[in-house]
Structure formats: structure tokens, C-alpha cells
Amino acid sequence: MLAYPMATVDDLPEYASWGARFRAKLLDALIVVGPLFVLALVILAVVGPDDDQTTDDGAAYGALAGLAAIIAAPFYFAIMHGRPRGQTVGKRAVGIAVRRDGSLEPLGYGRAFGRAFITLVFLLIYVWILDFLWPLWDKRKQTLHDKVVGSIVVRMDD
């Protein structure tokens, strides 16, 4: 019979808290959505309201900015999480990173794109609130999209 050494508490990763994940998400949202919001305001200021039009230009530009954010956000998260550091700007600021569950190796681009895609799907089918809150009661503080792709978010010591 093979004997495997018992894992000690020191061997287990320190999972990122929900609060740290939330702070990182806010910072990243400012990075992704902020420039698009400013661009929409600039376009609206340049085009200006037109009394002859029957459509609301502001709503149209807002919808375009929202669509651009929905398209840009998954690419931002996938590229940043797929890199060896596994961190977005927000995650780096709060000292957390995405890793493969079990090995703690970097996620890699394929799994990172899968993680971003499933997050987008959860947003589009209105499961995002459950996904967002799941780490509050999960013992490993994983979201549902973490569970689907086999990732965890951990505290970093650097």
C-alpha cells in the first residue's frame, strides 16, 4: 500500500475573500467600462441633441457603450487571467490571483477564455447574482464559474 503524506494547513492555499474579489471587480469595471462611458459622453456632446429626430440619441449611444463593454470585458478578463500572473489590474491591486484548482498553476489562455465565456453566459441568463454571491457560503470561496472551469482565486504573497 502506498502512503501519501498528509496535507498540512500550510499546504492549503489562502482563498481570496469575497470582499477582496468585490474590490478587484470594482476596479476592473472602472478600467473596462470607464473609458467606454467617457467615449459615449464625448460622442453625445459632439453629436448633441437633434430636435428633428424621433429617436433618443443618448439611449442609442448608451446601448452601444453597453454592448462594447459586454464584448470588451470577457477579452480583458481572459487575457489578464490567462497570463502567468493570473491577475487583472484590480486583482493585482488587492493582492489576489486566479489559479488552477489543485495545482495552483497559472490558468492558461484556454481555460481563462472559458472562464470569461461562462461568466458572460451567466450574465446573459440572469444567473450572475447567484454566481457573484456564491463565494459567501462556499468553503473554498469559489464562484460558479470557478467551479465550471476548475479555478480558484487565492491571496498572493508578493
N, C-alpha and C positions, 0 to 999 in steps of 0.2 A: 504494500500500500504506500502511495506517495504521500509525503507530508508537506503541506504548504504552510509557509509562515503566516501567522495571523496578522491581519492588518491592524495597525495601531491607529490611535486618534491622529497622530502626526502624519500618517499616510493619506488621510482623507483631505480632500480639498475644502477650502473655506468657501462655501457658496455665497454668491453675492446676494445681499439683502434686496427686498422689494424696493425699499427706499432708494438704494444706490441705482438700481435698474431704472427707476422712475426719473431720477435726476439726470441720468445719462440720456434717456429717451427725450426729455425736455430739451436738453442742449442740442441733441441731434435734430430734433424737429425745427429748432431755430435755424440750424445750418441748412437743412433741406428746404423748408417751407419759407423761411425768412426772405431769401433773395427772390423767390417767385412772387411773394406778396409785394415786395418793393417794385418789382418789374410790372406787376399788374397795376399798381398805383401810378407809376410813371406813364404807362400806356394810356391809362384813363385820363391822366392830366393832359397828355399831348392830344389825344383824340377829342376829349371834352364831351360834354352832353350835346346832343343834337335835337333840337326841338321838332324837327321834321320826321324823326324816326319813331316807329311804333314799338321798337324793342328796347329793352333796358341794356345799354352797353355795359354798365357796371356788373350786372349779373352774368353777362356773357364772358367778360374778362375774368371774373371770379371763378366761373366754371372752367375756363381754360387753365387758370393757375392751379385749381384743384386737380384737374386731370394731369397737368405736368408734375405735380407733387406725387400723385399716385404712381406715375411712371418712374420718376426720378428716385423716390425713396427706396424701392427694392434694389435698384442698382447700387446706390450709395451703401446700403447695409451689406449687400452681398460682397461687394468689392472690399470693403473695410474688414468685414468678418472673415473673409477668405484669406487675407494676408497673414503672414506668420504671427504677428502680434495679436490678431483676432479682436482688434479694438476699433471702434468708431472714435471720432473725436470726443464725443460725450463719455463713452466708456473709459477712455484713457484719462479724461479729466477726473473721473470719480474712482479710478483705480480698479476697474473690473475688466474681464475679457471673456470671450466665448471660446470654449474648448470642446473637443470631442469627449463625450461621456465615456468613462472607463480608462482611456489612455491619457487624457489631458493634453493630447497633441493638438496642434492648430486644426481648425475645422477644414480648411481647404476650400477652393472656389466652388467645386461642385456641390458640396453639402451646404455651403453658405448661400448659394443661389437657391437651393431647395428650401432652406430656412426662410429666406426672404419671400419666396413664392408662396409658401404655405401661410406665412403671416399675412400676405396680401389677400389670399383666398379667405382667411378668417375675417379680415376686414370687410370684404365684399359680401360675405354671407351673414354678417352681423354676429359672429361668434367672438369678435375681438375683445369685448369686455370680459368675457369669461377667460379668454386666453391671457389678457392683461392681469387679471386678478389671481390667476391660478397659483403663482408663487407664494401668495399669502398663506396658503394652507398646505402646500406641498413640502414634504420633508427635505427634498433636495432643491427647493426653491426654483423648480423648472416651470416654464410656461408650457402650454400645449404644443406650440411649435417647436420647442426644445425637445419634447418627448418624441414628436414625429420624426425628427432628423437625428436624434441621438446626440444632442448637445447640452452643455451645461454652461452657466455663467459663474465665474469664480473671481474671488479677490486676487489681486496681483500684488506681489511684494515690492516691485520696483517703484 
